[in-house]
Amino acid sequence: MTPDLMFTLANMVAAAAWLLLATAPRQRWVSVVTRLIVPGLFAMVYVGIAAATLSGSDGGFSSLDGVARLFEHRWLLTAGWLHYLAFDLLLGTWEVRDAQRRGVPHLLVVPCLLLTFMLGPAGWLLYTVLSRSRYPHADHCTL
């Protein structure tokens, strides 16, 4: 397998999971898929890639230049992408569950999900502003 193929497959799996979040948010199994199965799969692949390639890189996490050197390695770049996909999906799952607890209509959450999928923190910010300003109760929610 190549990094390009891994990237393509991961994007397809992530897109399917996001589609489930947007179209069947109240199905219990959807939460299992988007909260455990897909992020777990991405995490396992991430760990495998990191274990196999991280020690061979001259990059690191202590400077921006070091991170740039890490991401020059296509497998490590793919691992970084898996990191984003997993955490953004976890965040989207939290948004859906939090919205259900607060009584936020799902149609208002869908644009937040799309933005979270494409630009993680921006989608979280939109959801947070929307949910806290219009639906302020239930401020405790766990993933």
C-alpha positions in Angstrom: 0.0 0.0 0.0 1.1 3.5 -0.7 0.6 6.7 1.3 -1.6 8.0 -1.5 -3.9 4.9 -1.4 -4.0 5.1 2.4 -5.0 8.7 2.1 -7.8 7.9 -0.4 -9.2 5.0 1.7 -9.1 7.0 4.9 -11.0 9.9 3.3 -13.6 7.5 2.0 -14.1 5.9 5.4 -14.2 9.3 7.1 -16.7 10.7 4.6 -19.0 7.7 5.1 -18.8 8.2 8.9 -19.6 11.9 8.5 -22.5 11.0 6.2 -23.9 8.7 8.9 -23.6 11.5 11.5 -25.5 13.9 9.3 -28.2 11.5 8.2 -28.8 9.0 11.0 -27.6 10.8 14.2 -30.1 9.1 16.5 -29.1 5.5 15.6 -27.1 4.1 18.5 -24.9 2.1 16.2 -23.9 5.3 14.3 -22.4 6.7 17.6 -20.5 3.4 18.0 -19.1 3.7 14.5 -18.2 7.4 14.7 -17.0 7.4 18.3 -15.2 4.1 18.5 -14.8 2.1 15.4 -13.6 4.6 12.8 -11.4 6.7 15.2 -10.1 3.4 16.6 -9.2 2.1 13.1 -7.5 5.4 12.3 -5.6 5.4 15.6 -4.3 1.8 15.0 -3.1 2.7 11.5 -1.6 6.0 12.9 0.3 4.1 15.6 1.6 1.6 13.0 2.8 4.3 10.6 4.4 6.3 13.4 6.1 3.2 14.9 7.5 2.2 11.5 8.6 5.6 10.2 9.0 8.2 13.0 12.5 7.2 14.1 13.7 7.5 10.5 12.8 11.1 10.2 15.1 14.0 11.1 12.1 16.1 12.0 10.5 16.7 15.4 7.8 18.5 17.4 9.9 21.2 19.1 9.8 23.7 16.2 7.8 24.5 13.2 10.8 23.6 11.0 11.0 20.3 12.7 7.3 19.5 12.1 7.7 20.6 8.5 10.6 18.1 8.1 8.4 15.4 9.6 5.7 16.0 7.1 8.2 15.8 4.2 8.0 12.1 4.7 4.8 11.0 2.9 3.9 8.3 5.4 4.2 10.7 8.3 2.1 13.2 6.4 -0.5 10.5 6.0 -0.3 9.7 9.7 -0.9 13.4 10.4 -3.9 13.4 8.2 -5.3 10.3 10.0 -4.8 12.3 13.2 -6.9 15.1 11.9 -9.6 12.8 10.5 -9.9 10.9 13.8 -10.1 13.9 16.1 -12.4 15.9 13.8 -14.8 12.9 13.7 -14.7 12.6 17.5 -15.5 16.3 17.7 -18.4 15.9 15.2 -19.8 13.0 17.2 -19.6 15.1 20.4 -21.4 17.9 18.6 -24.3 15.6 17.7 -24.5 14.1 21.2 -24.4 17.5 22.8 -27.0 18.8 20.5 -29.3 15.9 21.3 -28.9 16.6 25.0 -29.6 20.3 24.5 -32.5 19.9 22.2 -30.7 21.7 19.3 -32.5 20.8 16.0 -30.4 18.5 13.9 -30.8 20.6 10.8 -28.9 23.4 12.7 -26.1 21.0 13.6 -25.6 19.7 10.0 -23.8 22.9 8.8 -21.6 22.7 11.9 -20.7 19.1 11.1 -19.8 20.0 7.5 -17.6 22.8 8.8 -16.0 20.6 11.4 -15.3 17.9 8.8 -13.6 20.5 6.5 -12.1 23.0 9.0 -12.3 21.3 12.4 -12.0 24.1 14.9 -14.1 26.5 12.9 -17.0 24.0 12.9 -16.6 23.5 16.7 -16.6 27.2 17.2 -19.8 27.6 15.1 -21.5 24.8 17.0 -20.4 26.1 20.4 -21.7 29.6 19.7 -25.0 28.3 18.3 -25.6 25.8 21.1 -24.6 28.0 24.0 -26.4 31.1 22.8 -29.7 29.5 21.8 -29.7 26.3 24.0 -27.8 27.2 27.1 -29.0 24.3 29.4 -27.2 21.0 29.8 -23.6 22.3 30.0 -22.3 18.9 30.9 -21.7 16.6 28.0 -19.1 13.8 27.6 -18.0 12.2 24.4 
